[in-house]
C-alpha cells in the first residue's frame, strides 16, 4: 500500500492512496509543494496534476476522504462545514475525485491558515526541508 504525508502548517496527516487514475497521477507528481487555501472547514491547494472528474466523483465527502478538485487542479481536504454545506454535510465546491483516505484525524486542519506552506510527500521519504 502506498502512503503519503500531507504537512500543512504544524499539522501532519498520513494517508493511504486508493487504486484510482487520480491517485496514480498524484503519486507520479510527488513531492508537491504549495500554499494552503481555506474555504470554511476545507483546506485545498494547487497540485501539478490535471485530470477530469472520474465516474464516481462527488461533491459530498466524508471526513478523512482526500479529494482532487478537477475544476481547480487542487487537492481538497474537507473536515467540516463549507460555505456550500447543507444539513451538516461536508460539501466541496464541485464534484471531486476521491484518491486517498486519511489515517489521522483531519480535523487537525482547523489550525491551518491561508498562505501556510503545504507539502505532500511519500511516507517512505525522510522528513526534510521543503522548497519555498
N, CA, C and O atoms as CSV, one atom per row, in Angstrom:
chain,resi,resn,atom,element,x,y,z
A,1,UNK,N,N,0.842,-1.190,0.000
A,1,UNK,CA,C,0.000,0.000,0.000
A,1,UNK,C,C,0.881,1.246,0.000
A,1,UNK,O,O,1.851,1.341,0.753
A,2,UNK,N,N,0.530,2.182,-0.846
A,2,UNK,CA,C,1.287,3.431,-0.913
A,2,UNK,C,C,0.687,4.427,0.077
A,2,UNK,O,O,-0.530,4.593,0.164
A,3,UNK,N,N,1.579,5.083,0.819
A,3,UNK,CA,C,1.147,6.080,1.790
A,3,UNK,C,C,1.897,7.381,1.566
A,3,UNK,O,O,3.035,7.398,1.098
A,4,UNK,N,N,1.224,8.467,1.914
A,4,UNK,CA,C,1.806,9.808,1.817
A,4,UNK,C,C,1.673,10.503,3.162
A,4,UNK,O,O,0.944,10.057,4.047
A,5,UNK,N,N,2.393,11.599,3.288
A,5,UNK,CA,C,2.226,12.502,4.419
A,5,UNK,C,C,1.913,13.868,3.838
A,5,UNK,O,O,2.614,14.358,2.953
A,6,UNK,N,N,0.850,14.477,4.348
A,6,UNK,CA,C,0.472,15.836,3.969
A,6,UNK,C,C,0.788,16.719,5.158
A,6,UNK,O,O,0.188,16.577,6.224
A,7,UNK,N,N,1.734,17.636,4.973
A,7,UNK,CA,C,2.088,18.585,6.030
A,7,UNK,C,C,1.539,19.946,5.641
A,7,UNK,O,O,1.777,20.429,4.534
A,8,UNK,N,N,0.805,20.559,6.554
A,8,UNK,CA,C,0.236,21.895,6.333
A,8,UNK,C,C,0.389,22.659,7.635
A,8,UNK,O,O,-0.170,22.269,8.661
A,9,UNK,N,N,1.152,23.756,7.596
A,9,UNK,CA,C,1.423,24.470,8.835
A,9,UNK,C,C,2.098,23.523,9.805
A,9,UNK,O,O,3.112,22.911,9.468
A,10,UNK,N,N,1.547,23.389,11.020
A,10,UNK,CA,C,2.113,22.500,12.041
A,10,UNK,C,C,1.437,21.135,12.089
A,10,UNK,O,O,1.646,20.374,13.034
A,11,UNK,N,N,0.629,20.817,11.081
A,11,UNK,CA,C,-0.144,19.574,11.065
A,11,UNK,C,C,0.484,18.594,10.070
A,11,UNK,O,O,0.930,18.992,8.993
A,12,UNK,N,N,0.515,17.329,10.434
A,12,UNK,CA,C,0.947,16.263,9.528
A,12,UNK,C,C,-0.106,15.168,9.546
A,12,UNK,O,O,-0.483,14.672,10.608
A,13,UNK,N,N,-0.574,14.798,8.369
A,13,UNK,CA,C,-1.603,13.772,8.236
A,13,UNK,C,C,-1.099,12.707,7.271
A,13,UNK,O,O,-0.686,13.008,6.151
A,14,UNK,N,N,-1.140,11.472,7.720
A,14,UNK,CA,C,-0.783,10.356,6.851
A,14,UNK,C,C,-2.034,9.907,6.104
A,14,UNK,O,O,-3.144,9.969,6.633
A,15,UNK,N,N,-1.836,9.454,4.869
A,15,UNK,CA,C,-2.970,8.968,4.085
A,15,UNK,C,C,-2.529,7.794,3.222
A,15,UNK,O,O,-1.373,7.715,2.806
A,16,UNK,N,N,-3.454,6.893,2.962
A,16,UNK,CA,C,-3.219,5.721,2.103
A,16,UNK,C,C,-3.890,5.967,0.758
A,16,UNK,O,O,-5.072,6.305,0.693
A,17,UNK,N,N,-3.123,5.794,-0.309
A,17,UNK,CA,C,-3.658,6.002,-1.648
A,17,UNK,C,C,-4.603,4.882,-2.045
A,17,UNK,O,O,-4.399,3.720,-1.693
A,18,UNK,N,N,-5.638,5.249,-2.783
A,18,UNK,CA,C,-6.565,4.288,-3.360
A,18,UNK,C,C,-6.044,3.902,-4.749
A,18,UNK,O,O,-5.093,4.503,-5.251
A,19,UNK,N,N,-6.658,2.921,-5.349
A,19,UNK,CA,C,-6.283,2.498,-6.708
A,19,UNK,C,C,-7.172,3.249,-7.701
A,19,UNK,O,O,-8.175,2.716,-8.175
A,20,UNK,N,N,-6.794,4.483,-8.008
A,20,UNK,CA,C,-7.557,5.300,-8.955
A,20,UNK,C,C,-6.596,5.986,-9.922
A,20,UNK,O,O,-5.415,6.140,-9.610
A,21,UNK,N,N,-7.087,6.400,-11.092
A,21,UNK,CA,C,-6.230,7.147,-12.022
A,21,UNK,C,C,-5.697,8.443,-11.397
A,21,UNK,O,O,-4.553,8.825,-11.642
A,22,UNK,N,N,-6.514,9.110,-10.601
A,22,UNK,CA,C,-6.062,10.352,-9.952
A,22,UNK,C,C,-4.941,10.068,-8.968
A,22,UNK,O,O,-3.962,10.812,-8.916
A,23,UNK,N,N,-5.071,8.999,-8.184
A,23,UNK,CA,C,-4.014,8.636,-7.238
A,23,UNK,C,C,-2.706,8.367,-7.977
A,23,UNK,O,O,-1.636,8.748,-7.501
A,24,UNK,N,N,-2.782,7.717,-9.133
A,24,UNK,CA,C,-1.578,7.441,-9.927
A,24,UNK,C,C,-0.912,8.743,-10.364
A,24,UNK,O,O,0.309,8.878,-10.289
A,25,UNK,N,N,-1.718,9.698,-10.819
A,25,UNK,CA,C,-1.160,10.977,-11.276
A,25,UNK,C,C,-0.518,11.746,-10.124
A,25,UNK,O,O,0.560,12.321,-10.276
A,26,UNK,N,N,-1.180,11.752,-8.981
A,26,UNK,CA,C,-0.637,12.472,-7.828
A,26,UNK,C,C,0.645,11.801,-7.339
A,26,UNK,O,O,1.625,12.485,-7.042
A,27,UNK,N,N,0.649,10.481,-7.254
A,27,UNK,CA,C,1.848,9.750,-6.823
A,27,UNK,C,C,3.027,10.090,-7.739
A,27,UNK,O,O,4.143,10.308,-7.266
A,28,UNK,N,N,2.775,10.135,-9.055
A,28,UNK,CA,C,3.834,10.438,-10.024
A,28,UNK,C,C,4.341,11.874,-9.891
A,28,UNK,O,O,5.471,12.166,-10.281
A,29,UNK,N,N,3.525,12.766,-9.348
A,29,UNK,CA,C,3.890,14.187,-9.225
A,29,UNK,C,C,4.619,14.510,-7.922
A,29,UNK,O,O,5.093,15.633,-7.751
A,30,UNK,N,N,4.718,13.549,-6.997
A,30,UNK,CA,C,5.355,13.824,-5.704
A,30,UNK,C,C,6.828,14.156,-5.862
A,30,UNK,O,O,7.467,13.651,-6.785
A,31,UNK,N,N,7.388,14.987,-4.995
A,31,UNK,CA,C,6.727,15.736,-3.912
A,31,UNK,C,C,5.987,16.952,-4.473
A,31,UNK,O,O,6.351,17.496,-5.516
A,32,UNK,N,N,4.953,17.356,-3.762
A,32,UNK,CA,C,4.158,18.523,-4.143
A,32,UNK,C,C,4.311,19.570,-3.047
A,32,UNK,O,O,4.165,19.264,-1.864
A,33,UNK,N,N,4.601,20.791,-3.439
A,33,UNK,CA,C,4.706,21.918,-2.502
A,33,UNK,C,C,3.755,23.003,-2.975
A,33,UNK,O,O,3.701,23.317,-4.164
A,34,UNK,N,N,3.010,23.572,-2.046
A,34,UNK,CA,C,2.009,24.574,-2.413
A,34,UNK,C,C,1.700,25.460,-1.213
A,34,UNK,O,O,2.276,25.305,-0.136
A,35,UNK,N,N,0.777,26.392,-1.427
A,35,UNK,CA,C,0.277,27.276,-0.369
A,35,UNK,C,C,-1.157,26.888,-0.053
A,35,UNK,O,O,-1.973,26.695,-0.954
A,36,UNK,N,N,-1.455,26.778,1.228
A,36,UNK,CA,C,-2.801,26.398,1.662
A,36,UNK,C,C,-3.810,27.509,1.382
A,36,UNK,O,O,-3.515,28.697,1.515
A,37,UNK,N,N,-4.995,27.087,0.996
A,37,UNK,CA,C,-6.165,27.952,0.900
A,37,UNK,C,C,-7.206,27.339,1.835
A,37,UNK,O,O,-7.269,26.118,1.984
A,38,UNK,N,N,-8.009,28.174,2.453
A,38,UNK,CA,C,-9.030,27.684,3.386
A,38,UNK,C,C,-10.386,28.166,2.907
A,38,UNK,O,O,-10.554,29.336,2.563
A,39,UNK,N,N,-11.364,27.245,2.886
A,39,UNK,CA,C,-12.732,27.555,2.472
A,39,UNK,C,C,-13.647,26.871,3.476
A,39,UNK,O,O,-13.933,25.679,3.358
A,40,UNK,N,N,-14.103,27.632,4.464
A,40,UNK,CA,C,-14.858,27.018,5.559
A,40,UNK,C,C,-13.954,26.027,6.264
A,40,UNK,O,O,-12.820,26.354,6.614
A,41,UNK,N,N,-14.455,24.810,6.474
A,41,UNK,CA,C,-13.646,23.757,7.086
A,41,UNK,C,C,-13.116,22.824,5.998
A,41,UNK,O,O,-13.306,21.608,6.041
A,42,UNK,N,N,-12.458,23.427,5.040
A,42,UNK,CA,C,-11.771,22.698,3.974
A,42,UNK,C,C,-10.437,23.382,3.737
A,42,UNK,O,O,-10.358,24.610,3.690
A,43,UNK,N,N,-9.381,22.578,3.587
A,43,UNK,CA,C,-8.084,23.083,3.164
A,43,UNK,C,C,-7.862,22.539,1.763
A,43,UNK,O,O,-8.032,21.344,1.523
A,44,UNK,N,N,-7.483,23.412,0.841
A,44,UNK,CA,C,-7.173,22.950,-0.508
A,44,UNK,C,C,-5.926,23.668,-0.998
A,44,UNK,O,O,-5.564,24.726,-0.485
A,45,UNK,N,N,-5.276,23.084,-1.995
A,45,UNK,CA,C,-4.041,23.651,-2.524
A,45,UNK,C,C,-3.778,23.097,-3.913
A,45,UNK,O,O,-4.166,21.976,-4.244
A,46,UNK,N,N,-3.108,23.914,-4.716
A,46,UNK,CA,C,-2.790,23.556,-6.088
A,46,UNK,C,C,-1.876,22.336,-6.133
A,46,UNK,O,O,-1.022,22.145,-5.268
A,47,UNK,N,N,-2.074,21.522,-7.154
A,47,UNK,CA,C,-1.213,20.368,-7.402
A,47,UNK,C,C,-0.858,20.363,-8.890
A,47,UNK,O,O,-1.682,20.745,-9.721
A,48,UNK,N,N,0.353,19.936,-9.232
A,48,UNK,CA,C,0.766,19.921,-10.632
A,48,UNK,C,C,0.195,18.714,-11.381
A,48,UNK,O,O,0.921,17.951,-12.019
A,49,UNK,N,N,-1.120,18.569,-11.280
A,49,UNK,CA,C,-1.830,17.436,-11.862
A,49,UNK,C,C,-3.051,17.983,-12.581
A,49,UNK,O,O,-3.704,18.917,-12.115
A,50,UNK,N,N,-3.343,17.388,-13.717
A,50,UNK,CA,C,-4.552,17.761,-14.452
A,50,UNK,C,C,-5.276,16.464,-14.793
A,50,UNK,O,O,-4.701,15.560,-15.400
A,51,UNK,N,N,-6.538,16.383,-14.398
A,51,UNK,CA,C,-7.323,15.189,-14.688
A,51,UNK,C,C,-8.800,15.564,-14.695
A,51,UNK,O,O,-9.215,16.535,-14.062
A,52,UNK,N,N,-9.568,14.788,-15.409
A,52,UNK,CA,C,-11.017,15.001,-15.455
A,52,UNK,C,C,-11.678,14.333,-14.263
A,52,UNK,O,O,-11.066,13.527,-13.562
A,53,UNK,N,N,-12.926,14.680,-14.048
A,53,UNK,CA,C,-13.699,14.020,-12.999
A,53,UNK,C,C,-13.852,12.547,-13.377
A,53,UNK,O,O,-14.154,12.215,-14.523
A,54,UNK,N,N,-13.641,11.676,-12.398
A,54,UNK,CA,C,-13.833,10.243,-12.607
A,54,UNK,C,C,-15.321,9.925,-12.498
A,54,UNK,O,O,-16.079,10.734,-11.964
A,55,UNK,N,N,-15.756,8.764,-12.993
A,55,UNK,CA,C,-17.194,8.435,-12.969
A,55,UNK,C,C,-17.832,8.519,-11.581
A,55,UNK,O,O,-19.018,8.832,-11.470
A,56,UNK,N,N,-17.067,8.244,-10.523
A,56,UNK,CA,C,-17.630,8.270,-9.169
A,56,UNK,C,C,-17.304,9.561,-8.417
A,56,UNK,O,O,-17.424,9.608,-7.192
A,57,UNK,N,N,-16.894,10.607,-9.137
A,57,UNK,CA,C,-16.606,11.906,-8.494
A,57,UNK,C,C,-17.860,12.407,-7.793
A,57,UNK,O,O,-18.977,12.175,-8.254
A,58,UNK,N,N,-17.663,13.102,-6.666
A,58,UNK,CA,C,-18.821,13.614,-5.923
A,58,UNK,C,C,-18.463,14.868,-5.148
A,58,UNK,O,O,-17.296,15.146,-4.870
A,59,UNK,N,N,-19.516,15.623,-4.803
A,59,UNK,CA,C,-19.358,16.861,-4.040
A,59,UNK,C,C,-19.367,16.607,-2.538
A,59,UNK,O,O,-18.634,17.261,-1.797
A,60,UNK,N,N,-20.183,15.671,-2.086
A,60,UNK,CA,C,-20.306,15.390,-0.657
A,60,UNK,C,C,-19.330,14.277,-0.300
A,60,UNK,O,O,-19.348,13.194,-0.886
A,61,UNK,N,N,-18.477,14.574,0.680
A,61,UNK,CA,C,-17.453,13.613,1.101
A,61,UNK,C,C,-17.566,13.377,2.599
A,61,UNK,O,O,-18.285,14.082,3.307
A,62,UNK,N,N,-16.844,12.376,3.061
A,62,UNK,CA,C,-16.753,12.097,4.490
A,62,UNK,C,C,-15.416,12.598,5.002
A,62,UNK,O,O,-14.436,12.644,4.260
A,63,UNK,N,N,-15.380,12.975,6.273
A,63,UNK,CA,C,-14.115,13.389,6.882
A,63,UNK,C,C,-13.118,12.250,6.708
A,63,UNK,O,O,-13.424,11.092,6.989
A,64,UNK,N,N,-11.934,12.591,6.246
A,64,UNK,CA,C,-10.900,11.590,6.034
A,64,UNK,C,C,-10.712,11.202,4.583
A,64,UNK,O,O,-9.698,10.602,4.229
A,65,UNK,N,N,-11.680,11.537,3.731
A,65,UNK,CA,C,-11.503,11.282,2.306
A,65,UNK,C,C,-10.702,12.440,1.711
A,65,UNK,O,O,-11.063,13.605,1.880
A,66,UNK,N,N,-9.621,12.114,1.020
A,66,UNK,CA,C,-8.777,13.127,0.385
A,66,UNK,C,C,-9.208,13.200,-1.075
A,66,UNK,O,O,-9.237,12.190,-1.777
A,67,UNK,N,N,-9.540,14.402,-1.517
A,67,UNK,CA,C,-10.120,14.584,-2.844
A,67,UNK,C,C,-9.208,15.401,-3.756
A,67,UNK,O,O,-8.322,16.124,-3.300
A,68,UNK,N,N,-9.454,15.261,-5.055
A,68,UNK,CA,C,-8.822,16.124,-6.044
A,68,UNK,C,C,-9.950,16.858,-6.763
A,68,UNK,O,O,-10.904,16.244,-7.242
A,69,UNK,N,N,-9.825,18.170,-6.831
A,69,UNK,CA,C,-10.836,19.036,-7.429
A,69,UNK,C,C,-10.416,19.343,-8.868
A,69,UNK,O,O,-9.586,20.225,-9.090
A,70,UNK,N,N,-10.984,18.619,-9.860
A,70,UNK,CA,C,-10.575,18.819,-11.243
A,70,UNK,C,C,-10.796,20.245,-11.761
A,70,UNK,O,O,-10.015,20.732,-12.578
A,71,UNK,N,N,-11.847,20.912,-11.295
A,71,UNK,CA,C,-12.123,22.280,-11.773
A,71,UNK,C,C,-11.060,23.272,-11.329
A,71,UNK,O,O,-10.926,24.335,-11.936
A,72,UNK,N,N,-10.298,22.952,-10.283
A,72,UNK,CA,C,-9.289,23.879,-9.782
A,72,UNK,C,C,-7.886,23.291,-9.730
A,72,UNK,O,O,-6.970,23.916,-9.196
A,73,UNK,N,N,-7.710,22.074,-10.291
A,73,UNK,CA,C,-6.410,21.386,-10.247
A,73,UNK,C,C,-5.820,21.435,-8.840
A,73,UNK,O,O,-4.653,21.779,-8.651
A,74,UNK,N,N,-6.644,21.087,-7.864
A,74,UNK,CA,C,-6.247,21.203,-6.459
A,74,UNK,C,C,-6.611,19.959,-5.661
A,74,UNK,O,O,-7.584,19.267,-5.963
A,75,UNK,N,N,-5.810,19.691,-4.640
A,75,UNK,CA,C,-6.132,18.676,-3.643
A,75,UNK,C,C,-7.000,19.358,-2.596
A,75,UNK,O,O,-6.684,20.457,-2.140
A,76,UNK,N,N,-8.089,18.708,-2.218
A,76,UNK,CA,C,-9.045,19.284,-1.273
A,76,UNK,C,C,-9.283,18.299,-0.129
A,76,UNK,O,O,-9.508,17.107,-0.340
A,77,UNK,N,N,-9.226,18.840,1.087
A,77,UNK,CA,C,-9.462,18.008,2.274
A,77,UNK,C,C,-10.535,18.684,3.115
A,77,UNK,O,O,-10.271,19.661,3.816
A,78,UNK,N,N,-11.738,18.153,3.035
A,78,UNK,CA,C,-12.839,18.676,3.829
A,78,UNK,C,C,-12.872,17.993,5.182
A,78,UNK,O,O,-12.695,16.780,5.284
A,79,UNK,N,N,-13.103,18.791,6.229
A,79,UNK,CA,C,-13.160,18.199,7.573
A,79,UNK,C,C,-14.334,18.745,8.366
A,79,UNK,O,O,-14.436,18.498,9.567
A,80,UNK,N,N,-15.217,19.480,7.715
A,80,UNK,CA,C,-16.395,20.041,8.371
A,80,UNK,C,C,-17.187,20.867,7.373
A,80,UNK,O,O,-17.047,20.702,6.161
A,81,UNK,N,N,-18.009,21.746,7.890
A,81,UNK,CA,C,-18.883,22.539,7.034
A,81,UNK,C,C,-18.101,23.481,6.123
A,81,UNK,O,O,-17.117,24.095,6.534
A,82,UNK,N,N,-18.560,23.579,4.887
A,82,UNK,CA,C,-18.044,24.565,3.938
A,82,UNK,C,C,-19.178,25.537,3.638
A,82,UNK,O,O,-20.313,25.285,4.042
A,83,UNK,N,N,-18.908,26.642,2.942
A,83,UNK,CA,C,-19.988,27.571,2.620
A,83,UNK,C,C,-21.139,26.942,1.828
A,83,UNK,O,O,-22.237,27.497,1.813
A,84,UNK,N,N,-20.916,25.802,1.172
A,84,UNK,CA,C,-21.968,25.150,0.384
A,84,UNK,C,C,-22.639,23.986,1.118
A,84,UNK,O,O,-23.547,23.361,0.570
A,85,UNK,N,N,-22.210,23.685,2.345
A,85,UNK,CA,C,-22.751,22.537,3.081
A,85,UNK,C,C,-24.228,22.718,3.410
A,85,UNK,O,O,-24.709,23.829,3.636
A,86,UNK,N,N,-24.923,21.594,3.430
A,86,UNK,CA,C,-26.328,21.554,3.856
A,86,UNK,C,C,-26.481,20.436,4.878
A,86,UNK,O,O,-25.885,19.369,4.725
A,87,UNK,N,N,-27.267,20.669,5.910
A,87,UNK,CA,C,-27.590,19.639,6.908
A,87,UNK,C,C,-26.351,18.947,7.481
A,87,UNK,O,O,-26.362,17.728,7.657
A,88,UNK,N,N,-25.307,19.679,7.768
A,88,UNK,CA,C,-24.142,19.117,8.426
A,88,UNK,C,C,-23.192,18.325,7.552
A,88,UNK,O,O,-22.243,17.726,8.058
A,89,UNK,N,N,-23.427,18.310,6.247
A,89,UNK,CA,C,-22.561,17.538,5.353
A,89,UNK,C,C,-21.261,18.285,5.047
A,89,UNK,O,O,-21.164,19.494,5.259
A,90,UNK,N,N,-20.284,17.564,4.556
A,90,UNK,CA,C,-19.056,18.165,4.038
A,90,UNK,C,C,-19.232,18.225,2.523
A,90,UNK,O,O,-19.113,17.210,1.837
A,91,UNK,N,N,-19.516,19.415,2.008
A,91,UNK,CA,C,-19.790,19.576,0.574
A,91,UNK,C,C,-18.687,20.421,-0.053
A,91,UNK,O,O,-18.449,21.557,0.355
A,92,UNK,N,N,-18.019,19.846,-1.051
A,92,UNK,CA,C,-16.980,20.556,-1.782
A,92,UNK,C,C,-17.613,21.406,-2.881
A,92,UNK,O,O,-18.813,21.296,-3.131
A,93,UNK,N,N,-16.829,22.242,-3.534
A,93,UNK,CA,C,-17.345,23.224,-4.492
A,93,UNK,C,C,-17.984,22.589,-5.724
A,93,UNK,O,O,-18.952,23.128,-6.259
A,94,UNK,N,N,-17.465,21.468,-6.176
A,94,UNK,CA,C,-17.996,20.745,-7.330
A,94,UNK,C,C,-17.474,19.311,-7.239
A,94,UNK,O,O,-16.653,19.020,-6.370
A,95,UNK,N,N,-17.926,18.413,-8.108
A,95,UNK,CA,C,-17.511,17.014,-7.980
A,95,UNK,C,C,-15.991,16.840,-7.971
A,95,UNK,O,O,-15.266,17.431,-8.771
A,96,UNK,N,N,-15.542,16.006,-7.034
A,96,UNK,CA,C,-14.113,15.744,-6.832
A,96,UNK,C,C,-13.850,14.243,-6.870
A,96,UNK,O,O,-14.726,13.431,-6.572
A,97,UNK,N,N,-12.620,13.898,-7.246
A,97,UNK,CA,C,-12.177,12.504,-7.264
A,97,UNK,C,C,-11.589,12.151,-5.896
A,97,UNK,O,O,-10.688,12.837,-5.413
A,98,UNK,N,N,-12.082,11.107,-5.287
A,98,UNK,CA,C,-11.522,10.638,-4.019
A,98,UNK,C,C,-10.353,9.729,-4.379
A,98,UNK,O,O,-10.526,8.731,-5.079
A,99,UNK,N,N,-9.154,10.082,-3.892
A,99,UNK,CA,C,-7.958,9.339,-4.286
A,99,UNK,C,C,-7.151,8.798,-3.109
A,99,UNK,O,O,-6.214,8.026,-3.315
A,100,UNK,N,N,-7.494,9.189,-1.877
A,100,UNK,CA,C,-6.769,8.686,-0.712
A,100,UNK,C,C,-7.665,8.763,0.516
A,100,UNK,O,O,-8.657,9.491,0.539
A,101,UNK,N,N,-7.290,7.991,1.540
A,101,UNK,CA,C,-8.005,8.001,2.817
A,101,UNK,C,C,-7.019,8.349,3.922
A,101,UNK,O,O,-5.955,7.740,4.035
A,102,UNK,N,N,-7.383,9.330,4.733
A,102,UNK,CA,C,-6.515,9.766,5.831
A,102,UNK,C,C,-6.427,8.684,6.892
A,102,UNK,O,O,-7.413,8.014,7.200
A,103,UNK,N,N,-5.237,8.523,7.444
A,103,UNK,CA,C,-5.015,7.590,8.542
A,103,UNK,C,C,-5.021,8.327,9.883
A,103,UNK,O,O,-5.047,7.707,10.947
A,104,UNK,N,N,-4.997,9.659,9.812
A,104,UNK,CA,C,-5.009,10.503,11.007
A,104,UNK,C,C,-6.234,11.407,10.961
A,104,UNK,O,O,-6.881,11.530,9.921
A,105,UNK,N,N,-6.546,12.033,12.076
A,105,UNK,CA,C,-7.725,12.887,12.206
A,105,UNK,C,C,-7.556,14.190,11.415
A,105,UNK,O,O,-6.724,15.031,11.754
A,106,UNK,N,N,-8.364,14.341,10.350
A,106,UNK,CA,C,-8.249,15.529,9.501
A,106,UNK,C,C,-8.770,16.798,10.180
A,106,UNK,O,O,-8.518,17.898,9.688
A,107,UNK,N,N,-9.489,16.669,11.294
A,107,UNK,CA,C,-9.967,17.881,11.976
A,107,UNK,C,C,-8.802,18.709,12.517
A,107,UNK,O,O,-8.987,19.872,12.878
A,108,UNK,N,N,-7.606,18.124,12.577
A,108,UNK,CA,C,-6.415,18.884,12.969
A,108,UNK,C,C,-6.174,20.063,12.017
A,108,UNK,O,O,-5.513,21.037,12.377
A,109,UNK,N,N,-6.713,19.963,10.814
A,109,UNK,CA,C,-6.504,21.012,9.813
A,109,UNK,C,C,-7.177,22.330,10.190
A,109,UNK,O,O,-6.961,23.341,9.523
A,110,UNK,N,N,-7.994,22.335,11.255
A,110,UNK,CA,C,-8.607,23.583,11.731
A,110,UNK,C,C,-7.560,24.643,12.027
A,110,UNK,O,O,-7.840,25.838,11.931
A,111,UNK,N,N,-6.348,24.210,12.389
A,111,UNK,CA,C,-5.301,25.168,12.758
A,111,UNK,C,C,-4.529,25.715,11.562
A,111,UNK,O,O,-3.655,26.563,11.738
A,112,UNK,N,N,-4.829,25.249,10.348
A,112,UNK,CA,C,-4.116,25.703,9.148
A,112,UNK,C,C,-4.766,26.983,8.628
A,112,UNK,O,O,-5.990,27.103,8.591
A,113,UNK,N,N,-3.929,27.931,8.231
A,113,UNK,CA,C,-4.403,29.220,7.723
A,113,UNK,C,C,-3.968,29.419,6.273
A,113,UNK,O,O,-2.960,28.865,5.833
A,114,UNK,N,N,-4.735,30.210,5.544
A,114,UNK,CA,C,-4.400,30.550,4.165
A,114,UNK,C,C,-2.969,31.074,4.089
A,114,UNK,O,O,-2.548,31.902,4.897
A,115,UNK,N,N,-2.241,30.576,3.108
A,115,UNK,CA,C,-0.873,31.025,2.880
A,115,UNK,C,C,0.184,30.150,3.521
A,115,UNK,O,O,1.364,30.266,3.190
A,116,UNK,N,N,-0.221,29.265,4.444
A,116,UNK,CA,C,0.781,28.388,5.060
A,116,UNK,C,C,1.260,27.368,4.035
A,116,UNK,O,O,0.522,26.968,3.135
A,117,UNK,N,N,2.507,26.963,4.195
A,117,UNK,CA,C,3.110,26.014,3.270
A,117,UNK,C,C,2.524,24.626,3.459
A,117,UNK,O,O,2.275,24.184,4.581
A,118,UNK,N,N,2.309,23.945,2.335
A,118,UNK,CA,C,1.826,22.568,2.329
A,118,UNK,C,C,2.846,21.724,1.570
A,118,UNK,O,O,3.381,22.155,0.548
A,119,UNK,N,N,3.107,20.537,2.067
A,119,UNK,CA,C,3.967,19.579,1.374
A,119,UNK,C,C,3.265,18.231,1.354
A,119,UNK,O,O,2.693,17.806,2.358
A,120,UNK,N,N,3.310,17.566,0.221
A,120,UNK,CA,C,2.793,16.208,0.094
A,120,UNK,C,C,3.966,15.353,-0.371
A,120,UNK,O,O,4.514,15.565,-1.452
A,121,UNK,N,N,4.339,14.389,0.454
A,121,UNK,CA,C,5.495,13.541,0.149
A,121,UNK,C,C,5.140,12.078,0.399
A,121,UNK,O,O,4.192,11.768,1.120
A,122,UNK,N,N,5.909,11.201,-0.202
A,122,UNK,CA,C,5.774,9.780,0.076
A,122,UNK,C,C,6.090,9.551,1.556
A,122,UNK,O,O,7.024,10.154,2.085
A,123,UNK,N,N,5.340,8.706,2.215
A,123,UNK,CA,C,5.596,8.419,3.630
A,123,UNK,C,C,6.935,7.713,3.809
A,123,UNK,O,O,7.465,7.666,4.919
A,124,UNK,N,N,7.477,7.172,2.748
A,124,UNK,CA,C,8.765,6.475,2.810
A,124,UNK,C,C,9.940,7.446,2.796
A,124,UNK,O,O,11.051,7.078,3.179
A,125,UNK,N,N,9.705,8.689,2.355
A,125,UNK,CA,C,10.772,9.676,2.315
A,125,UNK,C,C,11.044,10.191,3.713
A,125,UNK,O,O,10.133,10.295,4.534
A,126,UNK,N,N,12.288,10.508,3.978
A,126,UNK,CA,C,12.640,11.082,5.272
A,126,UNK,C,C,12.144,12.511,5.335
A,126,UNK,O,O,12.064,13.199,4.317
A,127,UNK,N,N,11.811,12.952,6.536
A,127,UNK,CA,C,11.434,14.362,6.736
A,127,UNK,C,C,12.623,15.233,6.344
A,127,UNK,O,O,13.757,14.964,6.738
A,128,UNK,N,N,12.361,16.248,5.587
A,128,UNK,CA,C,13.430,17.145,5.183
A,128,UNK,C,C,12.904,18.555,5.071
A,128,UNK,O,O,11.752,18.827,5.409
A,129,UNK,N,N,13.720,19.424,4.611
A,129,UNK,CA,C,13.260,20.791,4.417
A,129,UNK,C,C,12.490,20.860,3.123
A,129,UNK,O,O,12.834,20.192,2.148
A,130,UNK,N,N,11.470,21.652,3.112
A,130,UNK,CA,C,10.655,21.791,1.909
A,130,UNK,C,C,11.094,23.037,1.140
A,130,UNK,O,O,11.659,23.983,1.688
A,131,UNK,N,N,10.808,22.984,-0.138
A,131,UNK,CA,C,11.169,24.115,-1.002
A,131,UNK,C,C,10.170,25.238,-0.817
A,131,UNK,O,O,8.996,24.995,-0.539
A,132,UNK,N,N,10.626,26.440,-0.970
A,132,UNK,CA,C,9.725,27.600,-0.893
A,132,UNK,C,C,9.469,28.140,-2.247
A,132,UNK,O,O,8.735,29.118,-2.394
